[in-house]
């Protein structure tokens, strides 16, 4: 999966990563930080929502920048990702939770309002059960920010 992420990054770089004006390449959207994930819907794997909820719901730490993002959901559920200058996000990786291997791929969008970032993403997780199954999920991750008034 890491090779797929790097292949995608190379393809984006080959396109120049320039804005619509054809000028200088724009920097990627900043996404590193601490988030709280809410899983807003799942389908597949005979309705076993826990195959995503068990590890995705709750704290999320995002580190890195641009094509070198790391999404750490805890419980060893860590995947790589990238974000572009328009906030378009891709993530992918393999990990194991509760002794069961999972393979994740997905994409989404990073937005910011009132100095607080939100990640809305759609993921597909193939779970190595017998037989294997794929569960699709939607999640919203809201950045945890200090709400205390710095002037007060």
N, C-alpha and C positions, 0 to 999 in steps of 0.2 A: 504494500500500500504506500509506503514512503516513496517508492520509485514513481508511483502514479502522481503523487503530490509534486515531486520535483519535475516530472515531465510537464505537468500543467504549468508550473512556475516558469519553465523554460519557454513554453509556448506563449505565455503572456509577455515574457521579456522580448521574445522575437517580434511581437506585435508593436513593440515600442512603449507600451504603457502610457501613451500620450493622451492628453485631453482631446476633445473634439476639435480644438483649434490647430492641432498638429504642432504645438509649441513644446515647451519643456515637459518632461514627465512629471506628473503630480505625485506627491508622496502618498503612501498608503494611509488609510484611515487608522487612527490610534484605537486599539481595542484591548490592550493589556489592562488587567484589573481583576477585581473580585466581583462575582456575580451570584445571583440566586436564580436557579433554573426552575421553571414551572413547565411540566409536560402538559401540553394542552390537547393532545389527541394521539391515539395509536390505532393501528390496524395490522392484522396479520398474526401469524403464529397462534391461531385459534383463540385470539382475544387475550393472550397472556400479557397484559400491559406491564406486569412486573419485570418482564425481560428488558424493559427500558427504565421504568420507574425506579427499580431497585438501585441503580447506580447514577442515573442522570438527574433525578429530582434533588434539589438542594444546592449546596455550595459548588461553585465552579471557579477555578483560578485560570486566567488566561495570561500567558507570558509571551514575550517576544514581540516581533513587529513584521509587517509585510508578509513575505513568503516563509518566514520562520516562526510561525505561531505554534504554541503548545497549549492544548486544552486539557486541564486536569480536573476530572469530575470526582476524584477521590477513588478509593477502593481499587487502585491500580488501573482505573479506566482513564487512560491518557492517550490522546490522538494528536496528530499534527494538523496544521492548517495554514491558510493564507488569506489575506484580505487585500483588496486593491484600493485605488484612490476613490472609488465610488461607493465603498463600503460593501462590495460583494464579497462574500465569504465562502470558502470551501474548507472542508475538514475530512480527514480520512485516517484510518489506522486499525490496528488489531490489538486486542487486550483480552484479559481473562478476569471474570468476576464469578465468585462462588464455584470455581473449578470448571466453568464453562467458557470456551473461547467465543469471542464475538468479533465481527469485522464490520466496521462502521464506515459509511460514506455519506456525505451530505453537503448541502449548500444553504446559504441564507443571506441575510442583510443586516448590517450594523447601522443603526441610526442614533442620533444624539438630539436630546431636547433638554433644555435647562441644565446643561452640564452633566447630564446623566445618559450613559449609553445603554442601548438595548440591542440584543441579538435575537432575531427571529430566524429560526432554522428548521429545515425539513431534513430528517435523517432516515437512512435505511440501515438496519442492523441485522446482519446474518448471524444466526445463533447456531452453534454446533451441537444441536440436540440430535436425537435419533427418532425421526429423520430431521435433518437441518431445516430451519425455517427462517424467513425474513420478516421482520416487524418494522413497519414504517411509523415514524413519530414526528410530531411537531412540538417544538419547545420555544419558549420565550425566556431569555436570560436577562435579568435587569441588574445593572451595575449597582453595587452597594457603595453609596456615597455618604460622606459626613454631612449630616443635615444641620449641624450646629452652625450658627451665623458667626463667621470669622470676625466680624466687626463688633459683635455683641459681647 
